[in-house]
């Protein structure tokens, strides 16, 4: 199952953002992708970058964003492609919106939505409302999960998805600094899953470009390190010999190790095993 991680230009203009997203969807479909995902705030803009102050949410054009989301969904249905699009999600006043990823099916309908759960201190200062749960969805027999930005610094997010039998995590951020680059490779390698990282084009080359990490913890593909819009795509294949150790040996063994039964049944009842004060 082929997926694509996009890097598009994000502006304060919701309409322009929608056009950029749809153009990338068309190009990804032509390349054979079944799913393409976009960065944090790809449609709405992101806090401090395109949304200048928390008070600006009161003037945000929610109707325009909904129209763009509907147009994106219609295109997904026409091209038979899944898309995951970053955008704000309105809540009843005075609560600020969720920082979300909208998941569209290849039938053009909104399949589900992921709301960022781990917010930074500044995001909690009127910018966003935290989400409450992880989400998963299936495409062609592959299970996918979602994460956003600072969640790269929380190993439990990726461990939870591994326990949920996720094959790949779609990670969307407003820029990928070096520490995220390192963390994503570590999470992919430790949990033996793919991680697809989408980012805004304008944050590259100061930060890392969009790309996809394999279950071995190595970048399988990346966009060029320029601020040009584009996408990186790769085939998810559980039978790929390059990932045989990661997927068919390391991942099932680590699950058994984490459960602990393989160790408990071999514990020693020798008293010397419990002594800590002798050689």
N, C-alpha and C positions, 0 to 999 in steps of 0.2 A: 504494500500500500504506500503510494508515494505522497509525501507531505512537503510543504514549502513554508519556510520562515521568511517573512517579508520585512523590508525596511523601506518605509514610505516617508515622504515629507509631511510633517504635521504642522498645520497652521491654525490661526484663530478662526479661519473660515470653514465652517462645518461642511458646506457644499463642496469646497475644493478638496477637503479631506475625503469626502465620499467619492468624488471622481477619481482620486488617486487610488483608493481602495478598490474600486470597481475595475480600474485599468489593470491593477495587479492581479485581480481574480481572473480576468480574461487571459492574461499572459500565463499565469500558473496553470490554468485549465489547458491551454495550448501545449504546455510542457508535459501534460499527463498527470498533474497533481490531482489527488482526490480531496486534499484539504490544504488550505493556506491560512496562516494565522498572522495577526498583526500586533503591533506594539500596544503598550499601555496608553490609553487616551488617543488612539489612532484617529477616531472619528470626532470625539468631543474636544480634544485638546487635554492637556494635563496641567495640574496645579502648578502655579508660579511660572510655567513656561508659556502657555496660551491663556490660561485662566489667571488673571493677575492677582486677585484677592478673593478670599472666601465669600465676600459679599457679592461677587460677580455671578454666583450661582443664581441669585434672585433675578438676574437679567438674562440668564442663559436661554437660548432658543430651543426649548425642548421639542416643539413641534417640528422644527427643521431637522433635528437629529432623528426623530421618529420617521420622518419621510425618507431620510437617507438610509436608515436601517431597513425599511420596507423595500427600498430599491435594491439594496445589497442582497436581501433575502430573495427577491424575484430573480436576480441574476444568478444566484446559486442554484435556484430551481431550474433555470433555463440551461445552465451549463452542467448540471448534475455534479456539483462540487460542494463540499463542506467549507465553511469559513468561520473563523474565530476572530472577532473584531473588538478592540478595546474602546470603551466609551463609558461615560458617567451614566448612572441609573438613578432617576429621580425618586425621592422619597417625600412623604408629606412634610411640609414645613412645620417646625424650623429645622428639621434634621438635614444635614448636608447629604449629598448623594453617595451611593456606593461607587467605588472604583471597580469597574466590571469588565468582563469579557463576555460578549454575546456570541453564542454558538448557533450557527445556522446549518440546517441539514441540506442534503442534496435535493430535497423536495421543496426547498425554499422557505421552510417554516423555522421559527425560533425554537430550537431544540431544548436549550437550557441556558443558564447564565451563571458565571462564576463571579462572586464578589470577594474582592481582596480581604483577607482576614487579618493579616499582620500589617498594621499601619505604623508608620513612623510617628514620632512625637509631633512633628510639624503637621502631618496629615490629620492627626487627631485634633488639631487646633482650628476646627471649623471647615477643613477642606473636604473630608470624607467621613462616612460612617462605615465601621468595619462590617464585613460579612461574617457568617457563622459556620459554614460547612464547606467541605471539599465537594467537588462534583466529578463524575466520570461519565463518559459516553463512548459508544462503540461505532467504529467505521470499518466495514469489511472484515470483521473478525478481530480487529485490533482495538484495545481499550486505551482511552486517552484521559488524562487529567489536566488541570490548569493551575498555574501559579503566576504571581505578579510581583515583579520588582524586588523589594526588600525581603520577600519570602525566600529568596535565594540564600539568605543567612540563617534559615531555620531548617535544620536537617530533618526534623520531625514531619515537615510537609511532604518531603519526598519519600521518607520511610513509610508514611501512611499510604501513599499511592502505591508503593511496592506491595504492601499487604493487601491492597485492593486489586492486585493482579493487573496493574496498569502496564502497558507496553511503552508508552511515551508520555512525557509531561510537556505541555505547551507553555513555555515561559515567556511572558510578555513584560517588557520593562521600558522605561523612558531613558534609554541609554544603558550600556553594559560596561561598567567600569572593571578594572582589573580584578578586583576581589570577587565580583560576580562571575567573571570568566573562570577563575580558579574554582569557585564553589560549584558551578554547574558541572564542570568536568568531574569533580569529586563526587557529587550526588549521582551522576550517571554511572560512574565506575563502581561506587559502593553499592548501589541498588540494582545495577545491571539493567538499565533501561535507557531509552533514547530521551534526550532533552532538546527540544527545538526552541531556539531563542530568537524572538522578534524584537526589533528596536527601531527608533526613528532614524531616517537617513541623515538628518542634520547633526546627529551626535557622533557620526563617524567622519573622519578617522580619529578624533580625540578619544573616543571610546571604541569598543570592539564592534565589528559589523554583525549582522544577523548570521545565524548558522545553526547547525544541528550536531549535537554530540552523540556519538555512538554508545552502546552499552559497555564498551571497554574504557570509557572515560576519555576518548580522544575525539577531537573535532573531525567529523566525517566530511563536512562541507561548510564553506563560509562564503558570504558575499565578498566582493573586493573591498579593501579598506578605503573606500571613498564615500563621499556624501551623495552619491547617485542613488536614486531609487532602484529597487530590484528585489530579488528573492534568491534564497538558496534552497535547493530541493534534494531530497534523497529518498531512496526506496527502503521502507521498513520491511525487513525480511528475516523472520525468525530462523530460517534455514541457511542464512548466509554463513559460510564456513569461517569468515573472519570473526564472527561473534559466537562461535560454538562454545568456547570455554565460558564466556560471560553468561550466555543465556541458558545453556543446557547443563552446565556443571556448577559454576560459581553461584548463580542465583538460587537454584533449588537447595544446594548445600547450605548456603547462608541462612535460608529460611528455616531449615532444620536446626541449625546452630542457634538462631535467635529464640526458637521455641524452647530449647534447652533439654529436651528429652534424651538426646544422644549423649549428653553429659551426665544427667542425673542417674541414668541406669548404670553408669560406670563409676559412680562415686565410691570411694573406699570407706569401709567401716573400721579400718585399722586405727587404733587410738593415736598412733604416731602421726597420722594424717592431720589430726586436729591440734597437735602441739606446735606452738610457734616459737618456743624458747629452747629448742635443742637442734643439734645437727642431725 
